[in-house]
């Protein structure tokens, strides 16, 4: 299933993408299966993920009912939200593709010689949806793109073994880890050890710098997340073209390591890092640009760029 969140007059709602149309799962459930307990499973994405298999079965039942009785479907034209509008955590990987490390002048170590580098973005202000703008802030100097596969966590876990990690996945989405590459917080500041790293990290945190979407594809439709083709285009021109099989650490290993640092919860998103082809040092995003990321089996995340 391709599941979405959309903004209705009554708040965020859960939908399914069918032939590029948004099926309102909650309203359709009332029409085809008016069972109150059943209906509660489809009230919103986070609640849906938390309910696990019973909610997935409920959504599948509604979709089958619509296929048999199309007149019962309730469709929405409301704008999309990020698939998980309110995740507790948005965790991201730095340097998980050798090609990206090397294009920046670094040396890529093997997975046996190093560990993943995980950082966070504040989800309440960085998340933005499909077709919503990436806003260049007034203190933005060099804004860059990063196409990434996102893992949506399905259940709570700590110290998860890589072999069991798939059991903790609800589905997959697309993330653009938008980055300010040349941020310096204060020009007159006396440089200290670590300032460059902190400026890099602060440059990840601007509002709208984490487009996510357009949907979450349930894990049953992507049995091998470590073999997905992904591309990123700016104004129709391909800038990144890679496969998730090129990641240094695969999905299971990333979940295993991240769960040693923090308890993973339903709806948390782990963005798995970006391949080569970022703009720095030659190209940067500008007002009027359009960024499109396509990942096999998921779809296309599209965002215009505007000057704030």
Beta strands, then each sheet from edge to edge (+ up, - down):
strand 1: 2-8
strand 2: 11-18
strand 3: 21-24
strand 4: 75-76
strand 5: 80-81
strand 6: 90-94
strand 7: 117-121
strand 8: 127-128
strand 9: 134-136
strand 10: 143-144
strand 11: 147-153
strand 12: 169-177
strand 13: 179-180
strand 14: 210-218
strand 15: 229-234
strand 16: 237-243
strand 17: 269-271
strand 18: 290-295
strand 19: 299-307
sheet 1: 4+ 3- 2+ 1- 5+
sheet 2: 4+ 3- 2+ 1- 14+ 8+
sheet 3: 4+ 3- 2+ 1- 14+ 12- 11+ 17- 6- 7+
sheet 4: 9+ 19+ 18- 15+ 16-
sheet 5: 10+ 13-
end
